[in-house]
Amino acid sequence: MPFLRKIIAIVVLTITAAVAGAPGTAAAKDEVHVYLMRGFLDVSTGLDDLAAKLKRRKIAAEITTYLAESDVAARALRDHKSNPAAQIVLIGHSLGANAAIHVAQTLQSAKVPVALIVVFSPAATNAVPGNVARAVNYYQSDGIWNNPYSRGAGFKGSLRNVDLARDTSIHHLNIEKVTRLHNETIRAITALAGGQTEAAAAAGAASPPGPSK
């Protein structure tokens, strides 16, 4: 009987470990929550592609429009309340980039941290609020929307303004579709999530390329 109990205990521990480590479990999905906001007239279709790539990696991603920034902030607050350990990522293009900052400001008022903001060709210059740990701004200094970001009051995180003016294949209406920028963004997000499986990475790599690599 002691031998049988030992065998049963080993089987139970093995099943428990397998379930806990399996991709797609609730714990893995809840580590990071990404909110993506399109710009004017929903032209930011590259964000839909980016959201799909994240979902294939079992990362929770919601896509909406800049007009829904209040709803995004409310959802982020609810999600944080239900799972304070989950890290919040905000992504936006054009007016959606402005909305990402506005959402971060709302979260700052509620003392909710934001792990990462990534914006593509923001329609205005903005200061990154102090509750943000890291911000990346892909913009073009020679474009109409040539808006670098600055450090807001209390901001002590990392801020990168990435000027893509030298790449003539990129413009305001396709910057959020560029494959290499997607890859950089995915790497930053999966690092927050503790990495990714080889199968998920392969699925992302199989996506069709954007206008520039």
Secondary structure, DSSP 4 states (H G I P E B T S, - for coil): -HHHHHHHHHHHHHHHHHHHHSTT-HHHHTTEEEEEEE-GGG--HHHHHHHHHHHHTT-EEEEEEGGGHHHHHHHHHHHHHH-TTSEEEEEEETHHHHHHHHHHHHHHHTT--BSEEEEES-SS--EEPTTBSEEEEEE-TTSSS----EE-TT--SEEEEEE-TT-TT--TTTGGG-HHHHHHHHHHHHHHTT---HHHHHHHHTSPP-S--
